[in-house]
Amino acid sequence: MTRLDHIGLNVADLAAQAAWYQAALGLRVELTLRVDPVGLDIVMLISDSDGYRLELLYRPGGAPGPQASSPPAAVLTHGYGHFALDVPDLAGSYRRLLGHGAAPVLAPGPSPEAGVSMAWVADPEGNLIELLSRNPTEATG
């Protein structure tokens, strides 16, 4: 058996993104390290409640790659498009992230998948985050 351990996200401002993900998603710093041969700094964040990790990576000289502004645009480029979090309160989670400075992308509503509701936001650097609820009775308002 396998399980997802972490998602790696290259960022332009390591400290700012680490602070944002800690405040917005309640993650905590599990470890920080530096890979001197390539000048890479890493902050590994972890969700104590779910065990998932988000690895933030920064290397000087990095440049932005293609970045989608919406879910349909994200599937026009091969590679990373977004990550998704299953949340118990979709509307509340959406509002919470907006309150922490996330940009609204798609307000809570039905997903194309039957019985699933979803919303989308972008973090302060524009990375897409999907929020979803597999609870068919949850209101999305």
C-alpha positions in Angstrom: 0.0 0.0 0.0 1.1 3.6 -0.6 -0.2 6.9 0.5 0.5 10.4 -0.6 3.3 11.8 1.6 3.6 15.4 0.4 3.2 17.9 -2.4 6.1 20.0 -3.5 5.5 23.7 -4.4 8.2 26.0 -5.7 7.8 29.5 -4.4 9.2 32.9 -4.9 9.1 34.0 -1.2 9.7 31.1 1.1 9.1 32.9 4.4 5.9 34.6 3.2 4.4 31.5 1.7 5.3 29.4 4.8 3.6 32.0 7.0 0.6 32.1 4.8 0.1 28.3 4.7 0.5 28.1 8.4 -2.1 30.8 9.1 -4.5 29.9 6.3 -4.5 26.1 6.6 -3.3 25.6 10.1 -0.1 23.8 9.0 3.0 23.8 11.2 6.6 23.7 10.3 7.9 20.1 10.5 11.4 20.8 9.3 13.5 23.3 7.5 16.7 22.4 5.6 19.1 23.7 3.1 20.7 21.8 0.2 23.9 23.7 -0.1 25.2 22.2 -3.4 22.3 23.7 -5.3 21.4 26.6 -3.0 17.9 25.2 -2.2 16.0 26.1 0.9 13.1 23.9 2.0 10.3 24.3 4.5 8.2 21.2 5.1 4.8 22.0 6.6 2.5 19.3 8.0 -1.2 19.0 9.0 -1.3 17.6 12.5 -4.9 16.6 12.0 -4.5 14.8 8.6 -0.8 14.1 8.3 -0.4 15.5 4.8 2.6 17.6 4.1 3.3 20.6 1.9 6.9 21.1 0.9 7.8 24.7 0.0 11.0 25.0 -2.1 13.0 28.1 -2.9 16.1 28.5 -5.0 17.6 31.9 -5.9 17.3 32.6 -9.6 14.0 30.7 -10.0 11.6 32.1 -12.5 7.8 31.8 -12.8 6.6 29.1 -15.1 3.2 28.9 -16.7 0.5 29.6 -14.1 -3.2 29.1 -14.7 -5.7 31.6 -13.3 -8.6 29.1 -13.3 -9.4 25.4 -13.3 -10.1 25.2 -17.1 -6.9 27.1 -17.9 -4.9 24.8 -15.6 -5.6 21.8 -17.8 -4.1 23.5 -20.8 -0.6 23.0 -19.5 0.9 19.6 -18.7 2.4 19.3 -15.2 1.3 20.7 -11.8 -2.1 22.5 -12.0 -3.4 22.5 -8.4 -3.8 20.6 -5.2 -7.1 19.7 -3.5 -8.2 19.6 0.1 -11.3 17.7 1.3 -12.8 20.1 3.9 -15.6 19.5 6.4 -17.1 23.0 5.9 -16.7 24.1 2.3 -18.3 27.6 2.6 -16.5 28.3 5.9 -13.1 27.1 4.6 -13.5 29.2 1.4 -14.3 32.3 3.5 -11.4 31.6 5.9 -8.9 31.4 3.1 -10.3 34.6 1.5 -9.9 36.2 4.9 -6.2 35.2 4.9 -5.7 36.8 1.5 -6.4 34.1 -0.9 -7.8 35.3 -4.2 -11.3 34.0 -5.1 -11.3 31.8 -8.2 -14.6 29.9 -8.0 -17.2 30.3 -5.2 -18.6 27.2 -3.5 -21.0 25.3 -5.7 -21.6 21.9 -7.3 -18.7 19.9 -8.7 -19.0 18.0 -12.0 -18.6 14.9 -9.8 -22.1 13.9 -8.5 -22.6 14.5 -4.8 -19.5 16.6 -4.5 -19.3 20.4 -3.9 -16.2 22.5 -4.6 -14.6 25.9 -4.5 -11.3 27.3 -5.8 -8.9 29.9 -4.5 -5.4 31.0 -5.4 -2.7 31.5 -2.7 -0.8 34.8 -2.6 1.6 33.7 -5.4 -1.3 32.6 -7.6 -1.1 28.8 -7.0 -4.5 27.1 -7.4 -6.1 25.3 -4.4 -9.3 23.3 -4.8 -11.5 22.9 -1.8 -14.0 20.1 -1.9 -16.6 18.4 0.2 -17.8 14.9 -0.5 -20.7 15.4 1.9 -23.7 15.5 -0.4 -25.9 17.2 2.3 -23.6 20.1 2.9 -24.8 23.5 1.9 -22.5 25.5 -0.2 -23.8 29.0 0.6 
